[in-house]
Amino acid sequence: MYQCLNCVQCKHVIRRKAFIHPGTGETIQIRGYHTCLSQFVIYVIVCWGNRAEKLGHTSDQLRFMVLETIPPLKRGSDCELRLKQREVWWINKLNTLHPHGLNKDYDLYLFL
């Protein structure tokens, strides 16, 4: 992911070519060119502070990284529906449902 250098989010961007899952250590390669201005993106929020800290985190410690971008779909398909389906896929892959992550729930009706 790259910074656009024109927005307030740039200081919160993680600039890496791979995402390392903090719980499992799994490495996920990031493909494509993504900036703060990319649309239809799936991102991960990570605490960039001291991992030994147990009492919570401040907003300054939170960073984000784009995992995937949904390209424009052919024949007028719904990009938002595809985005939500991929978000559910990533929630399952990274095991980020509460209590393991920040996601409270997700809707399986997106796949019907």
C-alpha positions in Angstrom: 0.0 0.0 0.0 1.2 3.5 -0.8 0.4 6.9 0.6 -1.4 9.5 -1.5 0.4 12.2 0.6 -2.7 14.5 0.4 -4.9 13.2 3.2 -5.0 13.0 7.0 -5.1 9.1 6.8 -1.6 8.9 5.3 0.1 8.8 8.7 -2.0 5.8 9.6 -1.1 3.6 6.6 1.0 0.5 7.0 3.3 0.3 4.0 4.2 -3.3 3.5 4.0 -5.9 0.8 2.7 -8.5 3.2 0.4 -8.7 6.2 1.5 -10.9 9.1 -1.4 -12.1 11.2 -0.6 -11.1 14.8 -2.3 -14.2 16.2 -1.2 -17.0 13.9 1.9 -15.6 12.3 0.5 -16.4 8.8 1.9 -14.2 6.1 -0.5 -12.9 3.4 1.0 -11.3 0.3 -0.6 -8.1 -0.8 -1.1 -7.8 -4.6 -1.9 -4.6 -6.5 -1.3 -0.9 -6.1 -3.4 0.6 -3.4 -3.5 4.1 -1.9 -5.6 5.9 0.7 -7.9 7.0 -2.2 -8.6 3.5 -3.6 -12.3 2.6 -3.7 -14.0 -0.7 -2.8 -11.2 -1.9 -0.6 -11.0 -4.4 2.2 -8.7 -3.3 4.9 -7.4 -4.6 8.2 -6.9 -2.4 11.3 -3.9 -3.2 13.4 -2.6 -1.8 16.7 0.9 -0.6 16.0 1.7 -0.1 19.7 3.5 -2.3 22.3 2.0 -5.8 22.1 2.8 -6.5 25.7 0.4 -3.7 26.7 -2.8 -5.1 28.1 -4.8 -2.0 29.0 -6.1 -0.9 25.7 -4.9 1.2 22.9 -5.1 4.8 21.8 -6.3 5.9 18.4 -2.7 7.0 17.5 -1.6 3.4 17.7 -4.2 2.1 15.2 -3.0 1.7 11.6 -4.7 0.3 8.6 -3.6 -1.8 5.6 -5.5 -2.6 2.4 -5.8 -6.3 1.9 -7.8 -6.4 -1.4 -9.5 -4.1 -3.9 -12.7 -5.2 -5.7 -12.2 -4.3 -9.4 -15.1 -2.9 -11.4 -17.3 -5.8 -12.3 -18.4 -6.7 -15.8 -22.0 -6.5 -17.0 -23.2 -4.1 -14.3 -22.8 -6.4 -11.3 -23.1 -5.0 -7.8 -19.6 -4.0 -6.5 -21.0 -3.4 -3.0 -22.4 -6.9 -2.8 -19.1 -8.4 -4.0 -17.2 -6.2 -1.5 -19.4 -7.5 1.4 -18.9 -11.1 0.3 -15.2 -10.7 0.3 -15.3 -9.0 3.7 -17.0 -12.1 5.1 -14.4 -14.3 3.5 -11.6 -12.3 5.1 -13.3 -12.2 8.5 -13.4 -16.0 8.4 -9.8 -16.4 7.0 -8.3 -14.1 9.7 -10.7 -15.3 12.5 -11.6 -11.8 13.5 -15.0 -12.3 14.9 -15.5 -11.1 18.5 -13.8 -12.1 20.9 -10.8 -12.7 18.6 -11.2 -9.4 16.7 -13.3 -6.3 16.2 -16.0 -7.8 14.0 -19.2 -8.4 16.0 -21.1 -10.4 13.3 -21.5 -10.8 9.6 -24.4 -11.7 7.3 -24.3 -15.1 5.6 -27.4 -14.1 3.6 -25.0 -12.3 1.2 -24.2 -15.7 -0.3 -27.8 -16.7 -1.1 
